[in-house]
Each structure stands twice: as structure tokens, then as C-alpha cells.
């Protein structure tokens, strides 16, 4: 009886290892931004939506709302995706960006101070394999 259970466990572990290529089947892959920018929004203005930017018109609006210096760069949104995080703090950054099963996940950090403005963190990432951002569908 013990031998049968041991053989069953060995077969199960072997099946998992072969079927998944190891025990970590759905492992998140770290994404490095192509480019990043920062900007500021006064407290008395409505901040931009914190969603993925997938259209040139939204990109131009975010650029203007966040008061990023210089003209908005041209982006091929078939290949790239913009991400925006706006928080009240002097520094806002994307600490980590990863993708797992087509879902891009972001982790944002902000300084604990409370300045009289909101800071914007804007990054551009490759759109390859991304279907969702933080569980929400990517806009078209």
C-alpha cells in the first residue's frame, strides 16, 4: 500500500513538472519601461484618469494635464502602451511592472509628504502580450 501511494505521488509530481515546466507555471515576467516622464497637476484641478493610455488623443490630454515639459512624443499605440499614476506626493514612481497571463500589474510608490500639487508618473511599455492592466481591459 505504501509503495502504491509513493509511486502515485512520484507520478503526480513528474506530471506537474513536465506539464508546467516546473512548479511555477504562471510566473510573472518583469517589464522595463521604454521611457518615463513626470509632471504635476495643481490640487484645484481634476487629475487625469489612472488608466492605460492606448490612444494618441488620450496621450496628448494626459501630457497637457500633467504639465510635462516639451511636446508629447509621438507613440505607435499598436506597439506601445502608456501607463499613468497620479498621487499627492512630491515623487511618484512605478516601482515594478510585470505581466502574467496577459495581465500587466503595476506597483506604484509615492513619497509621504503632502505638497500643494499632485505628481504624475508616466511610462511607456511594450504592448506585446498585454490584454489587461491591473485586471481591467486595455482601451482601444
MDAnalysis code that builds the backbone (N, CA, C; Angstrom):
import MDAnalysis as mda
import numpy as np

u = mda.Universe.empty(420, n_residues=140, atom_resindex=np.repeat(np.arange(140), 3), trajectory=True)
u.add_TopologyAttr("name", ["N", "CA", "C"] * 140)
u.add_TopologyAttr("resid", np.arange(1, 141))
u.add_TopologyAttr("resname", ["UNK", "UNK", "UNK", "UNK", "UNK", "UNK", "UNK", "UNK", "UNK", "UNK", "UNK", "UNK", "UNK", "UNK", "UNK", "UNK", "UNK", "UNK", "UNK", "UNK", "UNK", "UNK", "UNK", "UNK", "UNK", "UNK", "UNK", "UNK", "UNK", "UNK", "UNK", "UNK", "UNK", "UNK", "UNK", "UNK", "UNK", "UNK", "UNK", "UNK", "UNK", "UNK", "UNK", "UNK", "UNK", "UNK", "UNK", "UNK", "UNK", "UNK", "UNK", "UNK", "UNK", "UNK", "UNK", "UNK", "UNK", "UNK", "UNK", "UNK", "UNK", "UNK", "UNK", "UNK", "UNK", "UNK", "UNK", "UNK", "UNK", "UNK", "UNK", "UNK", "UNK", "UNK", "UNK", "UNK", "UNK", "UNK", "UNK", "UNK", "UNK", "UNK", "UNK", "UNK", "UNK", "UNK", "UNK", "UNK", "UNK", "UNK", "UNK", "UNK", "UNK", "UNK", "UNK", "UNK", "UNK", "UNK", "UNK", "UNK", "UNK", "UNK", "UNK", "UNK", "UNK", "UNK", "UNK", "UNK", "UNK", "UNK", "UNK", "UNK", "UNK", "UNK", "UNK", "UNK", "UNK", "UNK", "UNK", "UNK", "UNK", "UNK", "UNK", "UNK", "UNK", "UNK", "UNK", "UNK", "UNK", "UNK", "UNK", "UNK", "UNK", "UNK", "UNK", "UNK", "UNK", "UNK", "UNK", "UNK"])
u.atoms.positions = np.array([
    [0.818, -1.193, 0.000],
    [0.000, 0.000, 0.000],
    [0.869, 1.267, 0.000],
    [1.907, 1.302, 0.864],
    [2.796, 2.457, 0.938],
    [3.516, 2.660, -0.380],
    [3.938, 1.560, -1.002],
    [4.641, 1.662, -2.281],
    [3.730, 2.241, -3.365],
    [2.459, 1.867, -3.381],
    [1.499, 2.362, -4.376],
    [1.292, 3.869, -4.193],
    [1.169, 4.325, -2.939],
    [0.990, 5.750, -2.674],
    [2.247, 6.513, -3.084],
    [3.414, 5.981, -2.760],
    [4.673, 6.634, -3.130],
    [4.790, 6.743, -4.641],
    [4.472, 5.668, -5.370],
    [4.525, 5.698, -6.831],
    [3.530, 6.712, -7.393],
    [2.354, 6.828, -6.788],
    [1.342, 7.789, -7.246],
    [1.821, 9.222, -7.054],
    [2.450, 9.476, -5.917],
    [2.968, 10.822, -5.648],
    [4.084, 11.166, -6.625],
    [4.991, 10.244, -6.873],
    [6.076, 10.471, -7.826],
    [5.509, 10.760, -9.213],
    [4.502, 10.010, -9.635],
    [3.876, 10.221, -10.944],
    [3.194, 11.582, -11.009],
    [2.542, 11.983, -9.937],
    [1.872, 13.282, -9.899],
    [2.883, 14.416, -9.995],
    [3.955, 14.344, -9.218],
    [4.988, 15.384, -9.258],
    [5.642, 15.428, -10.635],
    [5.911, 14.285, -11.212],
    [6.504, 14.236, -12.553],
    [5.559, 14.864, -13.572],
    [4.274, 14.614, -13.450],
    [3.283, 15.197, -14.363],
    [3.227, 16.710, -14.245],
    [3.295, 17.210, -13.021],
    [3.295, 18.660, -12.812],
    [4.551, 19.270, -13.401],
    [5.689, 18.646, -13.167],
    [6.958, 19.175, -13.654],
    [6.996, 19.203, -15.174],
    [6.562, 18.142, -15.806],
    [6.568, 18.079, -17.266],
    [5.511, 19.008, -17.856],
    [4.306, 19.016, -17.292],
    [3.204, 19.814, -17.833],
    [3.399, 21.309, -17.693],
    [4.087, 21.749, -16.650],
    [4.227, 23.179, -16.397],
    [5.640, 23.679, -16.600],
    [6.566, 22.771, -16.851],
    [7.950, 23.195, -16.960],
    [8.505, 23.578, -15.594],
    [8.018, 22.950, -14.561],
    [8.399, 23.271, -13.186],
    [7.154, 23.626, -12.408],
    [7.310, 23.940, -11.147],
    [6.146, 24.243, -10.318],
    [5.602, 25.639, -10.547],
    [6.341, 26.533, -11.174],
    [5.873, 27.899, -11.408],
    [5.334, 28.030, -12.822],
    [4.111, 27.570, -13.040],
    [3.506, 27.609, -14.370],
    [3.274, 29.035, -14.840],
    [2.597, 29.822, -14.036],
    [2.223, 31.173, -14.429],
    [3.107, 32.165, -13.677],
    [4.338, 32.273, -14.115],
    [5.286, 33.148, -13.446],
    [5.260, 34.521, -14.107],
    [5.221, 35.569, -13.290],
    [5.187, 36.932, -13.807],
    [6.543, 37.305, -14.394],
    [6.508, 37.997, -15.523],
    [7.725, 38.493, -16.158],
    [7.831, 39.990, -15.900],
    [8.993, 40.448, -15.462],
    [9.215, 41.870, -15.202],
    [9.296, 42.626, -16.522],
    [8.650, 43.776, -16.564],
    [8.646, 44.638, -17.750],
    [9.443, 45.900, -17.435],
    [10.343, 46.256, -18.305],
    [11.099, 47.500, -18.149],
    [10.463, 48.570, -19.038],
    [10.227, 49.763, -18.497],
    [9.662, 50.841, -19.324],
    [10.594, 51.215, -20.471],
    [10.003, 51.572, -21.583],
    [10.766, 52.051, -22.734],
    [11.279, 53.461, -22.433],
    [10.409, 54.247, -21.797],
    [10.714, 55.645, -21.471],
    [9.826, 56.056, -20.308],
    [10.270, 57.042, -19.528],
    [9.444, 57.543, -18.428],
    [9.542, 59.059, -18.330],
    [8.467, 59.664, -17.796],
    [8.375, 61.100, -17.619],
    [7.670, 61.387, -16.295],
    [7.745, 62.645, -15.865],
    [6.996, 63.052, -14.685],
    [6.407, 64.432, -14.925],
    [5.375, 64.730, -14.171],
    [4.716, 66.025, -14.282],
    [3.955, 66.325, -13.011],
    [3.244, 67.444, -13.020],
    [2.480, 67.873, -11.844],
    [1.122, 68.409, -12.250],
    [0.174, 68.207, -11.348],
    [-1.179, 68.727, -11.520],
    [-1.524, 69.527, -10.269],
    [-1.987, 70.779, -10.407],
    [-2.401, 71.542, -9.228],
    [-3.552, 70.840, -8.504],
    [-3.613, 71.024, -7.194],
    [-4.658, 70.377, -6.396],
    [-6.066, 70.817, -6.784],
    [-6.206, 72.033, -7.284],
    [-7.546, 72.520, -7.617],
    [-8.038, 72.030, -8.981],
    [-7.241, 71.218, -9.675],
    [-7.657, 70.651, -10.963],
    [-7.918, 69.163, -10.823],
    [-8.805, 68.686, -11.661],
    [-9.120, 67.259, -11.666],
    [-7.948, 66.486, -12.278],
    [-7.456, 65.468, -11.571],
    [-6.317, 64.712, -12.114],
    [-6.744, 63.834, -13.284],
    [-5.782, 63.464, -14.134],
    [-6.121, 62.549, -15.231],
    [-6.511, 61.181, -14.685],
    [-7.290, 60.456, -15.469],
    [-7.661, 59.100, -15.074],
    [-6.421, 58.230, -14.991],
    [-6.412, 57.336, -14.031],
    [-5.259, 56.458, -13.835],
    [-5.488, 55.148, -14.585],
    [-5.488, 55.224, -15.876],
    [-5.754, 54.069, -16.714],
    [-4.657, 53.933, -17.757],
    [-4.621, 52.776, -18.419],
    [-3.656, 52.680, -19.521],
    [-4.031, 53.640, -20.644],
    [-3.030, 54.201, -21.276],
    [-3.245, 55.138, -22.376],
    [-2.965, 54.387, -23.669],
    [-4.019, 54.226, -24.481],
    [-3.899, 53.424, -25.698],
    [-4.256, 54.203, -26.966],
    [-4.503, 55.527, -26.825],
    [-4.860, 56.351, -27.989],
    [-4.086, 57.663, -27.958],
    [-3.759, 58.172, -29.142],
    [-2.999, 59.417, -29.250],
    [-3.743, 60.587, -28.609],
    [-5.057, 60.636, -28.730],
    [-5.823, 61.752, -28.148],
    [-5.728, 61.732, -26.620],
    [-5.785, 60.544, -26.016],
    [-5.635, 60.428, -24.561],
    [-4.211, 60.781, -24.133],
    [-3.234, 60.377, -24.929],
    [-1.831, 60.671, -24.652],
    [-1.608, 62.189, -24.601],
    [-2.138, 62.908, -25.583],
    [-1.991, 64.368, -25.630],
    [-2.693, 65.025, -24.436],
    [-3.853, 64.510, -24.056],
    [-4.603, 65.056, -22.919],
    [-3.825, 64.846, -21.617],
    [-3.303, 63.634, -21.413],
    [-2.519, 63.335, -20.208],
    [-1.290, 64.234, -20.149],
    [-0.616, 64.384, -21.264],
    [0.594, 65.201, -21.335],
    [0.293, 66.635, -20.901],
    [-0.824, 67.153, -21.404],
    [-1.225, 68.528, -21.078],
    [-1.656, 68.638, -19.614],
    [-2.488, 67.700, -19.144],
    [-2.973, 67.749, -17.760],
    [-1.830, 67.639, -16.757],
    [-0.849, 66.827, -17.051],
    [0.279, 66.618, -16.137],
    [1.369, 67.674, -16.303],
    [1.170, 68.577, -17.261],
    [2.114, 69.672, -17.489],
    [3.554, 69.177, -17.668],
    [3.699, 68.129, -18.463],
    [5.028, 67.605, -18.762],
    [5.701, 68.574, -19.732],
    [6.954, 68.896, -19.477],
    [7.656, 69.860, -20.310],
    [7.882, 69.313, -21.711],
    [7.777, 70.205, -22.677],
    [8.002, 69.848, -24.072],
    [6.773, 69.218, -24.694],
    [6.824, 69.045, -26.013],
    [5.680, 68.439, -26.710],
    [5.584, 66.939, -26.422],
    [4.386, 66.422, -26.476],
    [4.172, 64.982, -26.278],
    [4.854, 64.219, -27.404],
    [5.646, 63.208, -27.080],
    [6.297, 62.438, -28.143],
    [5.278, 61.604, -28.918],
    [5.579, 61.366, -30.161],
    [4.712, 60.512, -30.971],
    [4.898, 59.065, -30.530],
    [3.772, 58.351, -30.402],
    [3.798, 56.972, -29.926],
    [2.986, 56.109, -30.870],
    [3.501, 54.943, -31.227],
    [2.762, 53.954, -32.003],
    [2.015, 53.067, -31.009],
    [0.715, 53.355, -30.819],
    [-0.059, 52.638, -29.818],
    [-0.451, 51.223, -30.247],
    [-0.086, 50.819, -31.448],
    [-0.231, 49.418, -31.836],
    [0.882, 48.592, -31.188],
    [2.014, 49.250, -30.905],
    [3.177, 48.563, -30.346],
    [3.440, 48.919, -28.883],
    [2.967, 50.080, -28.441],
    [3.274, 50.563, -27.095],
    [2.009, 50.944, -26.347],
    [2.157, 51.046, -25.034],
    [1.054, 51.382, -24.153],
    [1.590, 52.342, -23.098],
    [0.843, 53.420, -22.834],
    [1.229, 54.364, -21.793],
    [0.554, 54.001, -20.478],
    [1.256, 54.200, -19.384],
    [0.701, 53.988, -18.049],
    [0.863, 55.281, -17.267],
    [-0.169, 55.642, -16.502],
    [-0.152, 56.890, -15.739],
    [-0.545, 56.608, -14.299],
    [0.203, 57.176, -13.375],
    [-0.146, 57.120, -11.954],
    [-0.080, 58.546, -11.419],
    [-1.123, 58.973, -10.734],
    [-1.186, 60.321, -10.171],
    [-1.497, 60.197, -8.685],
    [-0.634, 60.781, -7.858],
    [-0.822, 60.743, -6.416],
    [-0.376, 62.075, -5.827],
    [-0.870, 62.370, -4.631],
    [-0.413, 63.572, -3.939],
    [0.864, 63.228, -3.190],
    [1.954, 63.714, -3.692],
    [3.279, 63.486, -3.136],
    [4.280, 64.125, -4.073],
    [5.459, 64.466, -3.568],
    [6.433, 65.146, -4.424],
    [7.084, 64.197, -5.431],
    [7.072, 62.896, -5.127],
    [7.623, 61.910, -6.065],
    [6.661, 60.727, -6.173],
    [6.328, 60.363, -7.399],
    [5.510, 59.183, -7.701],
    [6.285, 58.384, -8.728],
    [6.440, 57.076, -8.477],
    [7.196, 56.225, -9.397],
    [6.527, 54.866, -9.539],
    [6.704, 54.271, -10.700],
    [6.324, 52.874, -10.886],
    [7.461, 52.047, -10.305],
    [7.209, 51.407, -9.189],
    [8.237, 50.606, -8.516],
    [8.489, 49.312, -9.277],
    [7.402, 48.681, -9.732],
    [7.549, 47.462, -10.520],
    [6.403, 47.346, -11.509],
    [6.732, 46.751, -12.642],
    [5.753, 46.474, -13.695],
    [6.023, 45.045, -14.144],
    [4.984, 44.221, -14.116],
    [5.153, 42.829, -14.536],
    [3.919, 42.390, -15.311],
    [4.074, 41.315, -16.062],
    [2.944, 40.762, -16.813],
    [2.873, 39.269, -16.536],
    [1.645, 38.822, -16.285],
    [1.390, 37.411, -16.015],
    [0.084, 37.044, -16.705],
    [0.137, 36.071, -17.576],
    [-1.043, 35.623, -18.330],
    [-1.757, 36.780, -19.028],
    [-0.987, 37.713, -19.611],
    [-1.567, 38.826, -20.350],
    [-2.048, 39.986, -19.496],
    [-1.933, 39.873, -18.168],
    [-2.363, 40.937, -17.259],
    [-1.136, 41.693, -16.749],
    [-1.014, 42.954, -17.153],
    [0.085, 43.785, -16.708],
    [-0.261, 44.326, -15.317],
    [0.645, 44.149, -14.366],
    [0.415, 44.592, -12.991],
    [1.426, 45.669, -12.635],
    [0.939, 46.708, -11.987],
    [1.817, 47.800, -11.597],
    [1.847, 47.949, -10.080],
    [2.983, 48.428, -9.592],
    [3.148, 48.752, -8.186],
    [3.723, 50.162, -8.156],
    [2.977, 51.092, -7.555],
    [3.359, 52.498, -7.541],
    [3.754, 52.903, -6.127],
    [4.825, 53.689, -6.008],
    [5.233, 54.231, -4.718],
    [5.151, 55.750, -4.770],
    [4.900, 56.342, -3.607],
    [4.784, 57.795, -3.506],
    [5.427, 58.253, -2.200],
    [6.063, 59.417, -2.238],
    [6.631, 59.961, -1.006],
    [5.489, 60.345, -0.064],
    [5.702, 60.262, 1.250],
    [4.612, 60.520, 2.199],
    [4.337, 61.999, 2.472],
    [5.039, 62.902, 1.811],
    [4.771, 64.320, 2.042],
    [3.450, 64.730, 1.380],
    [2.959, 65.882, 1.691],
    [1.681, 66.355, 1.153],
    [1.864, 67.740, 0.532],
    [2.511, 67.816, -0.641],
    [2.722, 69.131, -1.257],
    [1.398, 69.703, -1.767],
    [1.455, 70.923, -2.258],
    [0.245, 71.568, -2.760],
    [0.004, 71.248, -4.244],
    [0.372, 70.043, -4.653],
    [0.150, 69.559, -6.015],
    [0.117, 68.033, -6.008],
    [-0.299, 67.453, -7.127],
    [-0.235, 66.006, -7.338],
    [0.856, 65.743, -8.363],
    [1.579, 64.663, -8.188],
    [2.634, 64.296, -9.129],
    [2.145, 63.195, -10.061],
    [2.600, 63.267, -11.300],
    [2.262, 62.264, -12.313],
    [3.507, 61.457, -12.651],
    [3.351, 60.156, -12.714],
    [4.384, 59.275, -13.254],
    [3.810, 58.702, -14.545],
    [4.553, 58.837, -15.612],
    [4.101, 58.368, -16.929],
    [5.196, 57.476, -17.498],
    [4.821, 56.278, -17.919],
    [5.783, 55.380, -18.561],
    [5.183, 54.812, -19.841],
    [6.071, 54.424, -20.709],
    [5.701, 53.770, -21.959],
    [6.276, 52.363, -21.916],
    [5.429, 51.362, -22.195],
    [5.856, 49.962, -22.198],
    [5.460, 49.301, -23.506],
    [6.097, 48.193, -23.799],
    [5.731, 47.406, -24.980],
    [4.352, 46.798, -24.757],
    [3.540, 46.807, -25.784],
    [2.183, 46.291, -25.694],
    [2.116, 44.786, -25.974],
    [3.193, 44.192, -26.361],
    [3.236, 42.780, -26.739],
    [2.713, 41.891, -25.615],
    [1.687, 41.114, -25.918],
    [1.137, 40.146, -24.979],
    [0.253, 40.717, -23.892],
    [0.020, 42.020, -23.876],
    [-0.790, 42.643, -22.818],
    [-2.250, 42.719, -23.255],
    [-3.123, 42.104, -22.459],
    [-4.565, 42.128, -22.712],
    [-5.312, 42.951, -21.669],
    [-4.718, 43.012, -20.458],
    [-5.324, 43.750, -19.350],
    [-4.249, 44.505, -18.589],
    [-4.680, 45.542, -17.877],
    [-3.794, 46.264, -16.975],
    [-4.462, 46.286, -15.612],
    [-3.794, 45.703, -14.631],
    [-4.340, 45.572, -13.280],
    [-5.737, 44.970, -13.298],
    [-5.949, 44.002, -14.180],
    [-7.212, 43.276, -14.259],
    [-8.278, 43.911, -15.134],
    [-8.020, 45.115, -15.653],
    [-9.000, 45.805, -16.489],
    [-8.579, 45.753, -17.957],
    [-9.545, 45.584, -18.860],
    [-9.208, 45.529, -20.291],
    [-8.511, 46.800, -20.770],
    [-7.601, 46.644, -21.702],
    [-6.898, 47.782, -22.287],
    [-7.849, 48.460, -23.253],
    [-7.985, 49.785, -23.135],
    [-8.850, 50.561, -24.051],
    [-8.300, 50.559, -25.451],
    [-9.178, 50.745, -26.393],
    [-8.758, 50.771, -27.799],
    [-8.724, 52.167, -28.329],
])
